[in-house]
């Protein structure tokens, strides 16, 4: 009784496993041991109920350790620390979200680079009229490029309808060319800036 307790036959039960240590055997194979410090289980464990611990749960294997904390966070080498910190870093490194104002006179801004595309339409312009576009989005730094096109269906009877585009600092100026036509026509425009 002081060395072992057998259950069923002689190959299963509890055996002395050194001073202060008891081993569990099943079919003559050691499956676990315990002492006054810990229970060491060598085979699979199946639990149908709840595991309650009074500290963080540490899982170690192959020289690596993961810690399941009471607040639901997980710490491990794959994350380089806490999973919550890794997730926050991934979200913050994604860059800013793209934004846009989808309207007749609108814009789209890249969240990562700050590049802005703007577009719009002028009111009908007379031949020779100069129009400074009211940009839907302020230009933070500079305009890279711009273009404009006459919005007119049909053929002008007295000459061509044309457009001239000029970038002046952070402004866009559109001029209707000097033809002899009396037709008023709007211009569609777009520009790229940052």
C-alpha positions as CSV (number, residue, x, y, z in Angstrom):
1,X,0.0,0.0,0.0
2,X,2.9,2.4,0.6
3,X,4.4,1.8,-2.8
4,X,1.5,1.4,-5.2
5,X,-2.3,1.1,-5.6
6,X,-3.4,-1.1,-8.4
7,X,-6.9,-0.8,-10.0
8,X,-8.2,-3.8,-11.9
9,X,-4.9,-5.6,-12.6
10,X,-1.2,-5.0,-11.8
11,X,-0.5,-2.7,-14.8
12,X,-2.8,0.2,-14.0
13,X,-3.0,2.4,-10.9
14,X,-0.9,4.7,-8.7
15,X,2.8,4.0,-8.0
16,X,5.4,5.7,-5.9
17,X,7.6,7.8,-8.3
18,X,10.3,9.1,-5.9
19,X,10.0,10.9,-2.6
20,X,6.8,13.1,-2.6
21,X,5.9,12.1,-6.1
22,X,3.1,9.8,-7.3
23,X,2.7,8.5,-10.9
24,X,-0.4,7.4,-12.8
25,X,0.0,4.2,-14.8
26,X,-2.4,2.7,-17.4
27,X,-1.6,-0.6,-19.2
28,X,1.9,-0.4,-17.7
29,X,2.6,3.1,-19.3
30,X,3.2,6.2,-17.2
31,X,0.5,8.8,-18.1
32,X,1.0,11.4,-15.4
33,X,2.6,12.3,-12.1
34,X,2.0,14.7,-9.3
35,X,3.9,16.1,-6.3
36,X,3.3,19.0,-3.9
37,X,4.1,21.5,-6.7
38,X,2.4,20.4,-9.9
39,X,0.4,17.8,-11.8
40,X,2.3,16.7,-14.9
41,X,0.1,15.0,-17.5
42,X,1.9,13.2,-20.4
43,X,-1.0,12.2,-22.6
44,X,-4.1,13.9,-24.0
45,X,-6.7,15.4,-21.6
46,X,-10.4,15.6,-22.4
47,X,-12.5,18.0,-20.4
48,X,-16.3,18.3,-20.8
49,X,-16.7,21.1,-18.2
50,X,-15.1,24.4,-17.4
51,X,-11.4,24.9,-16.5
52,X,-11.1,27.5,-13.8
53,X,-7.6,28.9,-13.1
54,X,-6.6,31.5,-10.6
55,X,-3.8,32.9,-12.8
56,X,-3.0,33.3,-16.4
57,X,-2.8,30.1,-18.5
58,X,0.7,29.3,-19.8
59,X,1.1,26.9,-22.7
60,X,4.7,26.0,-23.5
61,X,6.1,23.7,-26.3
62,X,9.2,23.6,-28.4
63,X,10.9,26.4,-26.4
64,X,8.0,28.8,-27.0
65,X,5.3,30.0,-24.5
66,X,1.9,31.5,-25.1
67,X,0.0,33.1,-22.2
68,X,-3.8,33.4,-22.1
69,X,-4.6,36.3,-19.8
70,X,-7.6,36.9,-17.7
71,X,-8.6,39.9,-19.8
72,X,-8.9,37.7,-22.9
73,X,-5.6,38.9,-24.5
74,X,-3.0,36.4,-25.7
75,X,0.8,36.9,-25.5
76,X,3.1,34.9,-27.6
77,X,6.2,35.0,-29.8
78,X,4.3,35.0,-33.0
79,X,2.8,38.4,-32.1
80,X,6.0,39.8,-30.7
81,X,4.1,40.4,-27.4
82,X,0.4,40.8,-26.8
83,X,-2.1,40.1,-29.6
84,X,-4.0,43.3,-28.8
85,X,-0.8,45.4,-29.4
86,X,-0.1,43.5,-32.7
87,X,-3.7,44.1,-33.9
88,X,-3.5,47.8,-33.0
89,X,-0.2,48.2,-34.9
90,X,-1.7,46.5,-38.0
91,X,-4.7,48.8,-37.9
92,X,-2.6,51.9,-37.3
93,X,-0.1,51.0,-40.1
94,X,-2.9,50.7,-42.6
95,X,-2.8,54.4,-43.2
96,X,-5.7,56.7,-43.4
97,X,-9.0,55.8,-45.1
98,X,-9.7,57.2,-48.6
99,X,-12.3,59.9,-48.6
100,X,-14.5,61.4,-51.3
101,X,-17.3,63.8,-52.1
102,X,-19.2,62.3,-54.9
103,X,-21.1,65.1,-56.6
104,X,-21.2,67.0,-59.9
105,X,-18.4,69.1,-58.5
106,X,-16.6,66.6,-56.3
107,X,-13.3,65.1,-55.2
108,X,-11.5,61.9,-54.1
109,X,-8.5,61.9,-51.7
110,X,-6.1,59.0,-51.3
111,X,-5.7,58.3,-47.5
112,X,-2.1,57.0,-47.9
113,X,-0.5,59.5,-50.3
114,X,-2.7,62.6,-50.0
115,X,-3.2,62.7,-53.8
116,X,-6.5,64.4,-54.7
117,X,-8.5,64.1,-57.9
118,X,-11.2,66.8,-58.4
119,X,-13.8,67.3,-61.1
120,X,-16.7,69.5,-62.0
121,X,-18.5,71.6,-64.6
122,X,-18.6,75.4,-65.2
123,X,-21.6,77.4,-65.9
124,X,-22.1,78.2,-69.6
125,X,-19.3,80.4,-70.8
126,X,-19.4,83.0,-73.6
127,X,-16.6,83.2,-76.2
128,X,-13.7,84.9,-74.6
129,X,-15.0,84.6,-71.1
130,X,-12.5,83.8,-68.3
131,X,-13.7,81.7,-65.4
132,X,-11.9,80.9,-62.1
133,X,-13.1,77.5,-60.9
134,X,-14.4,77.3,-57.4
135,X,-12.7,74.1,-56.4
136,X,-14.8,71.7,-54.3
137,X,-11.7,70.7,-52.2
138,X,-8.9,73.2,-51.3
139,X,-5.5,72.4,-52.8
140,X,-3.1,71.7,-49.8
141,X,0.1,72.0,-51.7
142,X,0.1,72.2,-55.5
143,X,-1.8,71.2,-58.7
144,X,0.0,68.6,-60.8
145,X,-2.2,68.7,-63.9
146,X,-5.6,69.9,-65.2
147,X,-7.7,69.7,-68.3
148,X,-11.1,70.9,-69.5
149,X,-13.5,70.0,-72.4
150,X,-16.4,71.9,-73.9
151,X,-19.7,70.3,-73.1
152,X,-21.7,71.0,-76.2
153,X,-23.8,68.7,-78.4
154,X,-23.8,69.7,-82.0
155,X,-21.7,71.8,-84.4
156,X,-21.1,75.5,-83.7
157,X,-22.3,77.4,-86.8
158,X,-19.8,80.3,-86.6
159,X,-16.6,78.5,-85.6
160,X,-15.1,76.1,-83.2
161,X,-15.8,76.0,-79.5
162,X,-12.5,75.7,-77.6
163,X,-11.1,75.9,-74.1
164,X,-7.9,77.1,-72.5
165,X,-6.8,75.9,-69.1
166,X,-4.3,77.7,-66.8
167,X,-3.0,76.7,-63.4
168,X,-2.2,79.7,-61.3
169,X,-0.8,78.6,-57.9
170,X,-3.6,76.7,-56.3
171,X,-6.3,77.9,-58.7
172,X,-7.7,76.7,-62.0
173,X,-8.7,79.2,-64.6
174,X,-10.7,78.2,-67.7
175,X,-11.1,80.5,-70.7
176,X,-13.5,80.0,-73.6
177,X,-11.5,80.7,-76.8
178,X,-12.0,83.8,-79.0
179,X,-14.2,82.4,-81.7
180,X,-17.0,84.4,-83.3
181,X,-19.7,82.0,-82.1
182,X,-22.5,83.3,-80.0
183,X,-23.0,79.9,-78.3
184,X,-22.6,79.7,-74.6
185,X,-21.4,76.3,-73.4
186,X,-20.2,74.9,-70.1
187,X,-16.8,73.2,-69.6
188,X,-16.2,70.0,-67.8
189,X,-12.9,69.9,-66.0
190,X,-10.7,67.8,-63.8
191,X,-7.4,68.2,-62.0
192,X,-4.9,66.2,-59.9
193,X,-3.3,67.9,-56.9
194,X,-1.8,67.1,-53.5
